[in-house]
Amino acid sequence: MSMDLLIKKIKEKGNPSVVGLDPKLDYVPGFIIEKNFAEYGANLEGAANAILDYNKALIDSLYDVMPAVKPQSAYYEMYGVYGEKTLCETIAYAKSKGMYVLLDGKRNDIGATSEAYSTAYLGETKITEGKNLPAFGADGLTVNGYLGSDGIIPFTDNCKKFGKTIFVLVKTSNKSGIELQDMELKDGRKVYERMAELVNQWGADSVGEYGYTSVGAVVGATYPEEAKALRQIMKKVYFLVPGYGAQGGSAKDVQYSFNDDGLGAIVNSSRGIMCAYKKGDYRDEEFAVAAREEAIRMREEIVSFIR
Amino acid sequence: MSMDLLIKKIKEKGNPSVVGLDPKLDYVPGFIIEKNFAEYGANLEGAANAILDYNKALIDSLYDVMPAVKPQSAYYEMYGVYGEKTLCETIAYAKSKGMYVLLDGKRNDIGATSEAYSTAYLGETKITEGKNLPAFGADGLTVNGYLGSDGIIPFTDNCKKFGKTIFVLVKTSNKSGIELQDMELKDGRKVYERMAELVNQWGADSVGEYGYTSVGAVVGATYPEEAKALRQIMKKVYFLVPGYGAQGGSAKDVQYSFNDDGLGAIVNSSRGIMCAYKKGDYRDEEFAVAAREEAIRMREEIVSFIR
């Protein structure tokens, strides 16, 4: 219950950032792909296993400097059943290294079906009376609140039962997020501010020892003014902040997502860390070293703005 | 491109309905579960294989009377990798029997990630230069439009390239859908009406021979008045109509989702068909017969209202 476990890990590492594991095959160094194609074939299985090797090496290099990983489910689903296996094993591996695993799946549905999603990612699947097994076993999950409370409660129920978290899309980092999210309501608020109000409601009964609820919000780094306003509306809500780096959000921009306690936000970087080796003066074999150096650079940069 | 393939199948069967395959283990007759637990163990693998047997028997019994199946992804994801395998095989099996496969996954993300989802379900995954493989191979996918156009275009691109369809959540069937979707905008419209406008935009360039676009809309049977209004706003848009039966929507209610051409909507029933054997005077072994009888009853009932 509550956001405590994630916050504990952020404090331990002194690092309010999360590495997005969005492993396009183009990101994976050629020697890893070749090895896996040789072993499994140039097919979905070979590609998925290359991604698993890549992820594990990144986790090995990052786990002592970063508190959390955020696998983006889409990049695993595109390799079918083999990709899902890689996702499962990536989650388990990151957890075994002490990292908090926030699965980015943006799941949403009506109550009964949200319950199935909640079971899949945050809970345990009932096999027989008294025998329940975890399917994916993540620590947290991103969700979409378009369907309202009865689609969210099955997730908050598992947050309480298993000490998990969810992050609801409020203000997304992309340009056309405004097409629906920024429509002005009759009462003068924007649609995303109404969503923020719902997020407050959904988390209200789950405030933890650091003062934050188990229901976080996704607030893009690319809209710093909106983030500043949302920080005031959702004081007890942890922000997951995408859009830093490749999408154009800066450390200066993300500072507004933090509260005065230095907490309240975790900033994501995916491509910036995963592909750091393609930028600097690195050989392909040094991809994990490059990722670590970028992770440390990012940490220092963000921390310098919230001190 | 366009909705033509689905419409062709609806016309062939004279049946504007789709069977939702939302296979909770509780729905599966005990003898199927026992057989699979004996073969694979009482675990995620055994459960997922029981569901596959159940689905295949339902498809065998329904494929000549129903044009389409709608597997709900959540109910497969909850059995982890084994569940995903069952999903893949269910999709392939239904297609081999000539059914249109509409995957209910309500996926959504920003552009680059939507591209990965679109690849996973509607497109083909690139393995090497010139070698692409389908991951799940559905014919259509439900999506959530909260992130706006750049999150939708990767799906419409694959609709064009591979002749697929998407169905965007507009007005969902659940009670608390109203919490966001029915908020009134400054211009007097509701949020869901703004979403309907976006759906029109997203499909505008994909009108097929029957006059419908490749971008459909999810419009719940439980809100007939709203469906009537949305039918006028989205004239060229096919409606996927959940909420019939177990959720309270009647055939009388769903008639408003159709156009005067007798087309324009496909009505979903999940539990009503899957669990028909639990209602009537059936033995467990007759679950597929019961499903077929309910499917025929539903067809007659719906068709009687749209003639």
Boltz contact constraints between the chains, C-beta under 6 A:
constraints:
  - contact:
      token1: [A, 42]
      token2: [B, 127]
      max_distance: 6.0
  - contact:
      token1: [A, 42]
      token2: [B, 128]
      max_distance: 6.0
  - contact:
      token1: [A, 44]
      token2: [B, 133]
      max_distance: 6.0
  - contact:
      token1: [A, 47]
      token2: [B, 127]
      max_distance: 6.0
  - contact:
      token1: [A, 72]
      token2: [B, 113]
      max_distance: 6.0
  - contact:
      token1: [A, 74]
      token2: [B, 113]
      max_distance: 6.0
  - contact:
      token1: [A, 74]
      token2: [B, 116]
      max_distance: 6.0
  - contact:
      token1: [A, 74]
      token2: [B, 117]
      max_distance: 6.0
  - contact:
      token1: [A, 75]
      token2: [B, 116]
      max_distance: 6.0
  - contact:
      token1: [A, 77]
      token2: [B, 120]
      max_distance: 6.0
  - contact:
      token1: [A, 78]
      token2: [B, 116]
      max_distance: 6.0
  - contact:
      token1: [A, 78]
      token2: [B, 119]
      max_distance: 6.0
  - contact:
      token1: [A, 78]
      token2: [B, 120]
      max_distance: 6.0
  - contact:
      token1: [A, 78]
      token2: [B, 125]
      max_distance: 6.0
  - contact:
      token1: [A, 78]
      token2: [B, 135]
      max_distance: 6.0
  - contact:
      token1: [A, 80]
      token2: [B, 135]
      max_distance: 6.0
  - contact:
      token1: [A, 81]
      token2: [B, 84]
      max_distance: 6.0
  - contact:
      token1: [A, 81]
      token2: [B, 85]
      max_distance: 6.0
  - contact:
      token1: [A, 81]
      token2: [B, 88]
      max_distance: 6.0
  - contact:
      token1: [A, 84]
      token2: [B, 81]
      max_distance: 6.0
  - contact:
      token1: [A, 84]
      token2: [B, 84]
      max_distance: 6.0
  - contact:
      token1: [A, 85]
      token2: [B, 81]
      max_distance: 6.0
  - contact:
      token1: [A, 88]
      token2: [B, 81]
      max_distance: 6.0
  - contact:
      token1: [A, 106]
      token2: [B, 108]
      max_distance: 6.0
  - contact:
      token1: [A, 106]
      token2: [B, 109]
      max_distance: 6.0
  - contact:
      token1: [A, 108]
      token2: [B, 106]
      max_distance: 6.0
  - contact:
      token1: [A, 108]
      token2: [B, 144]
      max_distance: 6.0
  - contact:
      token1: [A, 109]
      token2: [B, 106]
      max_distance: 6.0
  - contact:
      token1: [A, 110]
      token2: [B, 174]
      max_distance: 6.0
  - contact:
      token1: [A, 113]
      token2: [B, 72]
      max_distance: 6.0
  - contact:
      token1: [A, 113]
      token2: [B, 74]
      max_distance: 6.0
  - contact:
      token1: [A, 116]
      token2: [B, 74]
      max_distance: 6.0
  - contact:
      token1: [A, 116]
      token2: [B, 75]
      max_distance: 6.0
  - contact:
      token1: [A, 116]
      token2: [B, 78]
      max_distance: 6.0
  - contact:
      token1: [A, 117]
      token2: [B, 74]
      max_distance: 6.0
  - contact:
      token1: [A, 119]
      token2: [B, 78]
      max_distance: 6.0
  - contact:
      token1: [A, 120]
      token2: [B, 77]
      max_distance: 6.0
  - contact:
      token1: [A, 120]
      token2: [B, 78]
      max_distance: 6.0
  - contact:
      token1: [A, 125]
      token2: [B, 78]
      max_distance: 6.0
  - contact:
      token1: [A, 127]
      token2: [B, 42]
      max_distance: 6.0
  - contact:
      token1: [A, 127]
      token2: [B, 47]
      max_distance: 6.0
  - contact:
      token1: [A, 128]
      token2: [B, 42]
      max_distance: 6.0
  - contact:
      token1: [A, 133]
      token2: [B, 44]
      max_distance: 6.0
  - contact:
      token1: [A, 135]
      token2: [B, 78]
      max_distance: 6.0
  - contact:
      token1: [A, 135]
      token2: [B, 80]
      max_distance: 6.0
  - contact:
      token1: [A, 144]
      token2: [B, 108]
      max_distance: 6.0
  - contact:
      token1: [A, 144]
      token2: [B, 144]
      max_distance: 6.0
  - contact:
      token1: [A, 144]
      token2: [B, 146]
      max_distance: 6.0
  - contact:
      token1: [A, 146]
      token2: [B, 144]
      max_distance: 6.0
  - contact:
      token1: [A, 146]
      token2: [B, 146]
      max_distance: 6.0
  - contact:
      token1: [A, 146]
      token2: [B, 180]
      max_distance: 6.0
  - contact:
      token1: [A, 147]
      token2: [B, 172]
      max_distance: 6.0
  - contact:
      token1: [A, 147]
      token2: [B, 174]
      max_distance: 6.0
  - contact:
      token1: [A, 147]
      token2: [B, 177]
      max_distance: 6.0
  - contact:
      token1: [A, 148]
      token2: [B, 176]
      max_distance: 6.0
  - contact:
      token1: [A, 148]
      token2: [B, 177]
      max_distance: 6.0
  - contact:
      token1: [A, 148]
      token2: [B, 179]
      max_distance: 6.0
  - contact:
      token1: [A, 148]
      token2: [B, 180]
      max_distance: 6.0
  - contact:
      token1: [A, 149]
      token2: [B, 176]
      max_distance: 6.0
  - contact:
      token1: [A, 150]
      token2: [B, 174]
      max_distance: 6.0
  - contact:
      token1: [A, 150]
      token2: [B, 176]
      max_distance: 6.0
  - contact:
      token1: [A, 172]
      token2: [B, 147]
      max_distance: 6.0
  - contact:
      token1: [A, 174]
      token2: [B, 110]
      max_distance: 6.0
  - contact:
      token1: [A, 174]
      token2: [B, 147]
      max_distance: 6.0
  - contact:
      token1: [A, 174]
      token2: [B, 150]
      max_distance: 6.0
  - contact:
      token1: [A, 176]
      token2: [B, 148]
      max_distance: 6.0
  - contact:
      token1: [A, 176]
      token2: [B, 149]
      max_distance: 6.0
  - contact:
      token1: [A, 176]
      token2: [B, 150]
      max_distance: 6.0
  - contact:
      token1: [A, 177]
      token2: [B, 147]
      max_distance: 6.0
  - contact:
      token1: [A, 177]
      token2: [B, 148]
      max_distance: 6.0
  - contact:
      token1: [A, 179]
      token2: [B, 148]
      max_distance: 6.0
  - contact:
      token1: [A, 180]
      token2: [B, 146]
      max_distance: 6.0
  - contact:
      token1: [A, 180]
      token2: [B, 148]
      max_distance: 6.0
  - contact:
      token1: [A, 183]
      token2: [B, 185]
      max_distance: 6.0
  - contact:
      token1: [A, 183]
      token2: [B, 194]
      max_distance: 6.0
  - contact:
      token1: [A, 184]
      token2: [B, 186]
      max_distance: 6.0
  - contact:
      token1: [A, 185]
      token2: [B, 183]
      max_distance: 6.0
  - contact:
      token1: [A, 185]
      token2: [B, 185]
      max_distance: 6.0
  - contact:
      token1: [A, 186]
      token2: [B, 184]
      max_distance: 6.0
  - contact:
      token1: [A, 186]
      token2: [B, 186]
      max_distance: 6.0
  - contact:
      token1: [A, 194]
      token2: [B, 183]
      max_distance: 6.0
